[in-house]
Amino acid sequence: MDGLFAVYKPQGVHWKLVRDTIESNLLKELNSCPPPAPQLAVKFQLLSSGANNGSKDLILSPSMLPSLADHPLVTGPQFHKVHVGVGHRLDAFSSGVLVLGVGKGNGVLEHLCRSHVTRGFSNSVLEGHCPAQFSSNPDQTHLADYTLEGEFGRATNDFSHTTRVIEKTTYDHVTQDKLEKVLAMIQGANQKALITYSQMDLRTQEAYELAVKGLLYPHGKSPPILTGLRCIHFNPPHFTLEVQCVNETQKYLRKLIHEVGLELRTSAVCSGVRRTRDGPFKAENALTRQHWTADCIIQAIAHFRKTTRKIRKSGMHGQTAGQLNSSTKIQEQIRSQIGQSDQSQEHVELSSPTSDKIVDRVTPGTGVVSLVMRVPVRWVLWDVKDTLLKVRRSVGEQYCSEAERAGLKLPAAQVETAFRQAYRQQSTLFPNYGRAQGMDSKVWWTGLVRSTFVQCGVDDPALLDKLANNLYYNFCGPENWEVFPDSNSTLKFCIALGLKQGVVSNFDKRLEGILRGCGLLTHFSFLLTSEEAGVAKPNPAIFTQALVRCGVQASSVVHVGDHYVNDYLTSRSLGIRGYLLDRQDSHGHLDVPTKHRLQSLDELPARLQQDTD
């Protein structure tokens, strides 16, 4: 029995009691197993010669008899101690995933604690091998996820809700928008700290690529750093935060709730800390108290090993083989071209059979050859909303117009506010149009419309159904959508360049009808919506599905969108040439290279013709 497993520690229970309970259960079950058959030993017995019954002659007779030296009644229990190690601990106030090790798994846990890494494991560690520089390799690091329950209106001496109250405050002025602004400010400060403690030179390409992929982590020791922070529930005075962090303690997380309250000019206490993930171990895979048995623990260890090996085989092996194969072909092509080229030329451009360009640059006076592989663009992928077209009027105005036709008169500002709140709530409860919950986009949108008008005081079920259905179909056609002036001309120019085009958008099944009505559908070879894909941006899986449809490598594909994370960072993380459309120059504060930034779609054709990245 060697390996790692996770249990779910209840709130109010010390981690030592969890460990001792599991050790006791394991010992009890191991010692309840039937003992092995006793070993036989040769023994000599004095027996009478047997010549007659009255004979007094004795002889030695060898015989095989069971040895009782190892019998449990002589030696006691077979197992006296089973050492169960504890990974990153949870205090008594907290609950959630607690990673434990047994046998050789204890060595892995000890290494993790010594190396001061974030709450995660590399593939080599999962197999029982501890790399020497585990904490310095971002690819071997995973975060811990927590859910924090907070309550506005009071403060205590240790930031929890169970101790002495030292202050009471009002919280009527606190809104979800204000809370989210404070969370964004806190996360921004932590991102700066993360860059500082990563000890990376931000001017290097390596640092840029790690930042784009979200793989920047502290190097060595660092204070607690938040890498993700968002509100997932808001119902004053209660609220819930989802946190991703490194090098944290539960006391620090409780203090975070207190600091959020101070930033909002009120006070707040933490009513619950729950760890939902510790590296690769998730809450749904953790053993609950009734499953802290030897059989369940053995199954959990075996399942985790099997899952880890599948991930390594399907992910790392396939990716590495593909990269090696592609790299070998490119190197062979370059070598053959170098042999035929004249190094006295300053620039020599050679075309491969696939029209890829290999630029051979010789630095004057040095004879040093610099080779750059340029892959031509084959496809252009597009985001839709706020990239190619936009809503003609605000949602509040369009909802009010429909309400007026039904005999209701509502303020547009009130309806707009209600819509935004209902949209956030619906997206949190049923992300991506509720695909995971078995919903479709029509059910999702009509439910959102009903919730919007309910918040505005409309309570007639028949009227709510009528408004919901009418508004859903109002947005099915081009009437409520406006195409940007530069969209059509740019799409036509891309076709003239011989490029194929597709759509990758967080949209529902109405997109095809909208694009047809706007006169844009004929420009695209395929449409991939988040409803159809089953995943939404910024999940890179939707771009992976798009690349399969394109049938080319990522470096031959361009993506254009207006969202910094969903479009630019996510596409770039897969090797796609992402461009950020910034019509209003609202992303000027972001560190996006000028050559990746577009203020108008009219700039795109020239960028594509330059064939540089």
ABEGO torsion letter per residue (X at the ends): XBEBBBBBBBBGBBAAAAAAAAAAAAAAAAAABBBBBBBBBBBBBBBBAGABAABABBBBBBBBBBBAAABAAAAEBABABBBBBBBBBBBAABBEBBBBBBEAAAAAAAAAAAAGBBBBBBAAAAAGBBBAAAAABAAABBBBBBBBBBBBGBBBAAGBAABBBABBBBAAABBAAAAAAAAAAAAAAAAAAAAAAAGBBAABAAAAAAAAAGABBBBEBBBBBBABBBBABBBOABBBBBBBBBGBBAAAAAAAAAAAAAAAGBBBBBABBBBABBEABBAAABBBAAABBAAAAAAAAAAAAAAAAAAAAAAAAAAAAAAAAAAAAAAAAAAAAAAABBAABABBBBBBAAGBBBBBBBBBGAGBBBBBBBBBBABBBBBABGAABBBABBAAAAAAAAAAAAGBBBBAAAAAAAAAAAAAAAAAABBGGGAAAGBBAAAAAAAAAAAAAAAAGBABAAAAAAAAAAAAAAAABAAABBBBAAAAAAAAAAAAAGBBBBBBBBBBAAAAAAAAAAGAAAABABBBBAAAAGBBOABAAAAAAAAAAAGBBAAABBBBBABAAAAAAAAAAAGBBBBBBBAAGAAAABBBBAAABBABAAAAAAAAAAGBX
